[in-house]
């Protein structure tokens, strides 16, 4: 299930970044964010029912991120609540990266995996940009949408694709 979810996380990050670079109306990104957020919530609700609490907890952070983004774009809401949510997620992503790198997780295999550690740390940077831009009021320009595209490819699309075809 993780591979399927990551595949869609990849395209939503790429889509969000490209739409920002093209200066499209935020509503244009809402559909993909709703679909990806809904898929993630569904997959991770199944994980929750199955007792896969680590997978569900970490995965729901993604689902709520994309639903939150969709609502912000559709109704032009203040970014401040999302920035605080993203800050919370970024801090947790550092914790999850450390767990994956040092002890490993039962969700992804018990052995430590530097790839997952690196991916979590990269996600922490991306979520952390909301804190920098919206809480600290330090605009990062094109850095954030370019980072979204790059992370969409290397932290989600490629790992998701490799999982689906059985090469990860």
Secondary structure, 3 states (H helix, E strand, C coil): CHHHHHHHHHHHHHHHHHHHHCCCCCHHHHHHHHHHHHHHHHHHHHHHHCCCHHHHHHHHHHHHHHHHHHHHHHHCCCCHHHHHHHHHHHHHHHHHHHHHHHCCECCCECCCCHHHHHHHHHHHHHHHHHHHHHHCCCCCCCHHHHHHHHHHHHHHHHHHHHHHCCCC
